Amino acid sequence: MAFQSPLTRPNSGISRTRKPSLKSKRGLALSATLAGLSVTLAGCGGTTTLNGAGASFPAAIYQRWFKDLADKGVRVNYQSVGSGAGVRQFISRTVDFAASDVPMKAEEIAKVPQGVVQIPMTAGAIAVAYNNKGCDLQLTQPQLVDVFLGKINNFNQLGCAAKPIKVVFRSDGSGTTANFTAHLAAISPSWKTEVGAGKNVKWPTGIGAKGNEGVAAQLTQVDGTIGYVEAAFVKEPLQAAAISNAAGQKLKPTLASEQEALAAIDLGPELTGSNPNPPKGYPIVTFSWIMLYKTGNGPRLEALNKVFTHSLSDEAQAMAPDLGFISLPADVLAKSRLALGSIKP
């Protein structure tokens, strides 16, 4: 199979520029996440079914990877229900794997007697997306915080024509929310004390929507909205704001700016590290993890290895930029493959 080389994404304009055919495929992928992802991979030696649930952030790339496993004898059902719901299902053992944009906490892991292996599988940026044609948002750190605190409530306070701002946030337990609010807490003592960070927070202003796809749909349908989504969900009429990093540079989420920030994250020995305010590049980037049981996988072990060996292959990772994600750095990829090899029957 031949794979296209990653697209070049400039440091201006909306966060992703794609060929029409890729945009069409991306649209189909996002639509599929609305009802969950179910991909049949029939093999001549019988079919094993795996069930997974969790983050909407990486759902589109997972769908692509699962679909490309044709003839491997595995059927993968992935429900894009949010990181929080995915982890809860994983703890209750109603799925074979979970996906989350935030690693499981020690108290959550303690509830899983089989043990947990958390594997970085992909990465991406969280964009500050807005619907206001003709407005080019360039936000300082204080402005970004004040928008989501409700203190800035009109675009004319940000240098654009007068129009009320309507904030949209995630209503479900979300790793995207956890990473976005962690950034706000890292750059603002006021946000840290008044709102805090986590998969669920009490938002000072705005309306909620479920999943990255739900937030993107709300933003698209309502003029004057602003919210946060995985950068691959930013499609016309939406734009991605440029936001300031720790060095004071105002950057939009592009492949180059995302990779620069991602390189500053030290995952540590457990492969679960993060940096809510990296010193360089676009400042809101995150890895996304697959959670597997360390033991107790039984006859599903072979199927799990097939699925995620493919996801961690050079060929699968090369697809990430065209789908709006970041290919794992070589050192992270090597560690993820070792971690996959540690799961047992």
N, C-alpha and C positions, 0 to 999 in steps of 0.2 A: 504494500500500500504506500502511496506517495503522500507526503504531508507538505502543506504549504508553510513557507517560512513566516515567522511572526510579522505582523503589520507594524509599520512605523507610526507612532502616535505623537503628534506635535505637542509642544508645551502650551498651546492656546486652543481656543474653541472648546467644543464639548469633549467629554473625556474619552470617547472612543470614536474612531473613524474606521468604517468597514466597507468592504465591497458589498454591492447590493445582495449578492447571493449569500454572503455570510450574515448580513442583517436579517435576511429572510429566515435562515436557519436558526439564528439567535431568537427571533420572535417565536418560532415554533417551540424552541426549547423552553422559553419562559412560560408559554401557554401551558405546556405539559406539566409544569410544577404546580399549577393551580389545583389540579385534582390528584396530585401525587405522581410519582414516576413509577411506571411499571414497564419493564423491558424484558421480553422473552428471548432467551438465548438457547435455542434448541440444539442438542447434541445427539449424536447417534447412539451414545451409551446411556441414555436416560437423562433426565433433567432434575437438578436440585434447585429448590426455591430458597432464596435468602430474603429476609425482611429487614429493612433498615428505616430509620426515621431521624429527623433532626433539622439542621440548619437549612434555611432557604438561601443563604448567602452563596453556597457552592452548588446548589441543586442543578443548575443548567450544565455545568461541566461534568457532574456525576452522571447525568442522563446520557451525555455524549459518550462517556467512557463505557458505561454499562451496555449501551447499544452496540458499540464496536467490539464487544466480546462474542460476536456471532460464532456459533459452532463450538462453543466451549462447554455446553451442557449445563448452563446456569441461568436461572430466572431470578432477577433482582427487582424487588418491589421497594421503592424508596419514597417515603412520605415526607414532603417538605412542610414540616409542622413547627419549625423553630427549634433553636438549640435547647431551650429549657424543656420542652415537651419530649424531645428526642432523648435527652439524658434521663428523664423520668421513666420513659419506656425501657431504656437500657437497664436501669436499676431494677425495674420490676420484671425483667427478663421476658418481655413480650416481643423483642426484636433480636436479630442476630448481630446487629451492629448499630451504632449511633453516629451522628455527625454533629459537631459543635464548633462554633467560632471562639469558644472559651474553654480551656481545659477543665476537666472535672476537679472539684475541690477534694481535699483529703477526706472530709466528712462524707462526701458522696461516694468516693472510692471505697470507703470502709463498709458501705452497704452492699458491696458486690463481693461475695465470698470467693468467686472464681478468679478474682484479680482483674485488673484493667491494664490494657496496653493502649496508650494514646499516641496516634501516629499523624504527624503533619502530612496532609495529602495535597493541599493546594494553598494558594494565598491570593489576596486581593486587597483592594482599597475601598474604603467607605467614602463615598462622595457626598458633599452637601449639594443636593440637587434642588433646582427651583424652576418654576414655570412663570417666566416673565420675559416675553420676547423684547429684544432691544436693550435689555439690561445686562451688563457685564459685571457680575459681582466679584469684587476683590476684597476679601474680608481679613481684617486684623484679628488676632486672638480675642481681644475684648469684644469686638463686634460679633464674632461668631457666638460667644457665650451669651451676649445680651439678646441676640435673636431668639435663642431657645429658652431664655429666661422670660421672654415677653417684654423686655425693656425697650427693644427696638421693634416696632410694630408697623413700620411703613418703609417701603423701598426708598423713599426720598431721604431717609436717614442714612442711607448707604450709597448715595450719589446717583441714584436712578430717579426716573419720573415717579411722582406720587402714586402709590398704590398700596392698599393695606396688605400686610403680610399675614398669611395663614400657615401656621406651623403644622406639619404632619409628623407623627411619631409612631413607633411600633407599639401595638397594643398587647402583643403576645410576649412571652418570655423569650428573649432574643440575644444571641451572641453579638449580633450587629449592634444592638443597643448597648450591651456591656462594653464593647470596644469604643463606641462613639462617646458614651458618657465617661469612660475612663480617660479619654483624651481631654474632654471638657474639665474634668476634675483635676487633671495634671496641669492645665494652663490657668485655672481659675480657683483660688481659695473660696470665693463666694459660691461657685457651683458645687465644690466639694462639700461645703458645710450645709448648703441649702437643699441640694438635690441628691448629690452623691453619684455613685456608679454601680451598675449591676444590670442583670438581664431584664429586670423590671424596676422602674423608678417612678416617682410621682411627678409627672411633667407639670411645670408651672403654667404652660399654655399649650394650645393646639388640640388637634383631634387625632385619634388613633386609627391605625389600619393594621391588618394582620399580614405578616410576612413581608419580605422585600418586594414581592410582586404586588401585594396589596398597597403598600406605601407608594410604589411607582405608579400604580393605576390611579390612586387618589391625586397624586401630584399632576399627572397627565390630564386628568379630567377637570381640574379646578385651577383657573388662572390666579396667579398671585401666591401660590403655595410654595413652601420651602420645607425640605425634610432631609433625611439621610438614608441612603441605600448603598448596597454594593455597587461599585462603579459601573459594572457591566449593565446595570438596569437603566443607566442614563441614556435615553434615546429621545429624539425629537418628539415633542417640543421642549423637552427638558434640557437644561444646561447644568454643568458642574461648576460651582464657584471655585475660584482660586482662594486658598486659605494660607495663612502664615504658618511657617514652621518655627522651630526653636531658634533658628538663625535669623528670623525676620523675613525670609523669602516667601513671597506669595506664589504658590504653585497649584496647578490643577492636577488631577490624577491622570498621569500618563505612564506608559510602560517604563520609561527612563526614571521618572521621579518616584514611582512606586518601588522599583528595584533598588534604588539608592537608599530609601528608607528601610526596606526589608533587610538589607545587608547589615544594618545597625542593630538588629534584634538578636540577642543571645538566647537561644532556646534552652541552654543548660542540659545537664545529663538526662533529665526526664523528658526532654523535647517539648516542654510546656511553657517556655519563657515568652515574654512580650515586652514591648516598649510603647507606652501610650503617647509619648512625645519625642520621637527620634530626632537626633540633631541635624539630620540632612534629609532632603527629599520631601515627598508629599507626606504630611505628618500623621495620617490615619490609615495605617496598613495593618493587616493581621494575617497570620496563618489560620488555616481551618483544619480541624482534626477529625479523624475517624477513631471511634472508640471500639475496641474489640475485647472480648473476654480472653484473659490469659490462658485459662483452662476451661474445660467443660464444653468445648465446641463440637466434640463428637464427630459424626460423619459429615458435618458441615465444614470441617476444617479445609478439606480440599477445595471446595467451592470458594470459601473466603480467600484462600491463597490465590486462586485463579483471578478473582475479581480485583484484588488490590495489588497483586504483582503487575497486572496490566496497568492499573491506575498509576503506579510508580515507575512504569517503563519510560524510556527516553521518548518513545513515539507518542505516548499519551500526554506526557508533560509538555511536549512541543506544541500541542493543540491549545494550551492555556491562553496565550496572548490573543489569538483570533477569537476566543470566546469571552475575552474581557477579564482574564485572570492572569496571575503571575506564575510562571514555571518555578518549581522549587529550586533553590540554589543547589549546586552539585553536592556540597557537604551535607546539606539537610536531606537531600534525596538519598544519599548513601546511608545516613543514620535511620531514615524512615524504613528503608529496605531491611536493615538489620532488625529493627523493632518488629516488623511484620514476621520475620523468621522466628521470633520468640513465642508466638502463640502455639498452644498445644491442643490435642484432642480433648 
